[in-house]
């Protein structure tokens, strides 16, 4: 796969984005469960890895900010 620019990655992410405006916590939980059950195991794992990377970046930024203070 060719390396994508940030603009290309952003556009790809926007095309794949799925949203729902919940009317209650129960509605949100139901929709969330249905969504994750509708995607493949590979897509769920990919999402988990992406979230883990984001968390690592945030934590690294916090550590860097704390060192600079």
Number of C-alpha atoms within 10 A of each C-alpha: 3 4 7 10 9 9 9 11 12 11 12 12 11 10 9 8 8 8 8 9 8 13 8 9 9 10 13 14 12 12 16 14 11 11 12 12 11 11 10 10 11 9 12 14 11 12 12 12 12 12 12 12 12 12 12 12 12 12 12 12 12 12 11 11 10 9 8 7 5
